[in-house]
Amino acid sequence: MRRTYLGEFEEMVLLMVAILDGEAYGVTVSQALEEHTGRVVTFGTVHNTLIRLEEKGFVSSQLGGATNERGGRRKRIFQATALGNRALQEIQQLRHELWQMMPPTKLRLTGI
């Protein structure tokens, strides 16, 4: 089986696109990542990552309707593709397998 390799940030962005399920565009992904990870992310970094994920085939995009609040501009809405969903499943499975290998004693905090 061929493994899918994504960087940590690419993985988080792809996961958030899947979670947002049709409501994922640069701003919503940025806001959701900050809210749920406590990590400060810039719109530009998220936007570049979304474009890179699209080039790799993990997400697809389409233009949404124009809105007055955006000055008549249209949003680019992203959706996880079948390849993207499969990549997330493979990553989840791999992480689960690795965590199962972790000796329970390694997770105990000592000396605190």
N, C-alpha and C positions, 0 to 999 in steps of 0.2 A: 504494500500500500504506500502510495506517495504521500508524504507529510506536507502539510501546508505551513509555511513559515511566515508569520507576521510579527512585526515589532509590537512591543507592549502597547504603545499608543494607538497603533493601527488596530490592534485587537479591541481596545476599549471603544474606539470610534465605531468600528463595525458592530460591536455588541450594542452600542447605544442606538445605532441606526435600526437594528432589528427590534430593539425594545420600543422605540418610538413608532414603529410600524405605520409608515405612510405619512408621518408628521415630522420626518427628519430633514432638516435643512441646517445650514451652517450655524445659525444662531441657536436653534433649539438643541442641537447636539452640544455646542459649547456650554450652554446654560446647564443642561442635564449632567454633563461631565463634572462641572464645577460643583453642582449641588450634591451629587452622589459620591464623589471621590474627595472633595475638599481641595482638589488640585486646581490651580489657576491656569486656564488655557485661553489662548487668544483665538479670535475668530479666524485669523489668517492661517494659523497652524492647523486648525480643524478643517478649514476649507481645502488647504493643500493635501491633507490626508484623505479627505473625501475624493478628491480628484485622482489621487494615486490609487485608492481602492477601486475606483471606477475603471481606471486603465488596466488594473489587474483582473477585472471581471467580478470582483466581490460585491459591488453595488452597481445599481443602475440609477439613472436620474431622468427626471422630466421636469419641464417648466410648469409651475402652478399658475393660477390666475393672478393678474395684476391687482394690487390693492392700493387704496388711497394712502394708507399709513406708510407704504413703501414708495410713495411718490410715483405710483403707476408702474413701478418695476415688478417683475415676476420673480417668485422664489424658485430656486432649483431644489426640488424635493428628491431625496434619496431613498432607495429601497434596497434591502439586502437581496441579492440574487440567490439562486439555488447553490451556486458555488460558494457564495459567502456564508449561507446557512450551513453548508457542509463543513466549511472551514471552522466555524464556531463549534460545531459538534465534535470535530476532531480535536480541537484545542481543549475543549472541556473534558473529553475522554482522557487525553494525555495528562492533563493536570490532575485528574482524579487518580489515574494509575500511579503517578509520581507521589501524590500525597498518601496513597495507601502504603507505599514503600517506606514512609517516614516512621522511624521508631518512635513510639509514644513518649519515651523518656526525653527525646529531643525537644519536645514542645513544652516541657515543664520549665517554668521560670525559677531560677535559683539565684541566691545571693541578693535578693531584693528586699 
